Amino acid sequence: MPGLRTPTPGLSTAKRSTLGFAAICFGYFMIILDTNILNVALPDLRSSLHTSMAGVQWTVNGYTLVLAALLLTAGALGDRIGLKRLLLCGLTVFTAASALCAAAPATGVLIAGRVLQGLGAAALLPSTLALIPHLFPDAERRQRAAVAWVATSTLAIAAGPLVGGVLVDWFGWRSVFLVNVPIGVVTLLLISASIAETPRQLGTRADRAGQVLAILALGLVTAAIITAGSAGWGSLSTLLPGALGILAAVAFVVSQRRVAQPLLPPSFFAHRQRTTAVVSAALMGFAFYSSLFTLSLYFQQSRGWSPAATGVALLPATLGTVSATFLFYKRLARRLGHMGMLIIGFVGTAAGCALFVVTDHGSGYVLPAVGMLLLGVFSTFVLSALTSIVISTVPAHQSGLASGVQNTARQAGALFGIAVIGTVLNGAGFTGRMHIAAWLTVADTLLGFALGCLALRSRPAPEPEAAVQSTPGNVSARR
């Protein structure tokens, strides 16, 4: 394919690396933005397509489900076939699927388009992180790139409501998908011109059974949670998929210990702090995505604000993200280490979510604004810390797997967060239900704090030699 040709020879290696990194950040920004930009469009979408709350949840989770379920396979696939090739394929599918979503005449077609978007994003996302060691062999530049990669993610998450609100107010809900098309085309051209293909790790096989079991487990459990919002937790339509999903999850764990080349090698979790980082990704995915989902509905349904006004109201989360990334994290991480920042991040996020517990219809804007500011700052601490921990504790040839595991955990947390919180909010008395949702996020973040404390007190397992020599931030990661 044309995108696999040698990068433009007129550019120096340093310029190609910088341009290539900018290109993958564009692509990464686009797919992470898409996980959150739809939130402020949900009321308009629901009215336009005459769909139910369950239909609304599936338009969000159809994307997240496929993304979470396929990330592990995509991460390992990138190591086998080449990260650039996988990146270009993912971008192509994602861009085409965005056009389908924009033209969807009914909820079913929209959900199908979202599933295809998830497929493209799953192929794209792991390569964006895994390419960093290949673009920047120098440890210091790689560390800066890793922080910038996290900044791209958190900015996209925080900017989603603002961008989505403006687009919905001016052009309607379809525009939140249509905007991806020109961005996707430009990103494809930039990647083709600036990034060289990576070495292929041959001699490996795809764990097809593990992939099927992972999809079944995530999909069935999510379906059960969403169904519970309308049918009740005791109904057969809730219990049956829930039980089958749990069985699929157990079968997945067992299968990974028996196959020669598992989708998720059990040895990956031999490093205790790396395991904590992966679990933290899931917990923060739950807390952050579900909080923005809830607040987007709160400002529109409880306060009666427009989508654009809602996007502006959510700006404190963006401000917190930017300040944490560019002003605080690097300086504090040098003194406290990544594990220390992970713990601090969970405490601060819990404090921000606690303010949502006491927010109601009559509350002034300052109360939720401070909560969002804390959420933006301290969630960025957690995401930056866990990313540095994960990529600093694996050898370079497993960078695709590490990226896939980390992003799978975060997206799975977001998947279950939207499913659980959407079920809680599905009914009369929105404010009271919002308080229950906020308490759940507080509990989630306190669990992350407890796990971080336990990991910090434990003696970390020896790190792979290649990781110690070649990955960013390994000194502070081992503190």
Secondary structure, DSSP 8 states (H G I E B T S, - for coil): -GGGS---TTS-HHHHHHHHHHHHHHHHHHHHHHHHTTGGGHHHHHHHHT--HHHHHHHHHHHHHHHHHHHHHHHHHHHHH-HHHHHHHHHHHHHHHHHHHHT--SHHHHHHHHHHHHHHHHHHHHHHHHTHHHH--SHHHHHHHHHHHHHHHHHHHHHHHHHHHHHHHHH-TTHHHHTHHHHHHHHHHHHHHH--------S----HHHHHHHHHHHHHHHHHHHHHHHH-TTSHHHHHHHHHHHHHHHHHHHHHTTSSS-SS-GGGGGSHHHHHHHHHHHHHHHHHHHHHHHHHHIIIIIS---HHHHHHHTHHHHHHHHHIIIIIHHHHHHHHHHHHHHHHHHHHHHHHHHHHHT--TT--SHHHHHHHHHHHHHHHHHHHHHHHHHHTSS-GGGHHHHHHHHHHHHHHHHHHHHHHHHHHHSSS-HHHHHHHHHHHHHHHHHHHHHHHHHHHHS------HHHHHHSTTHHHHT-
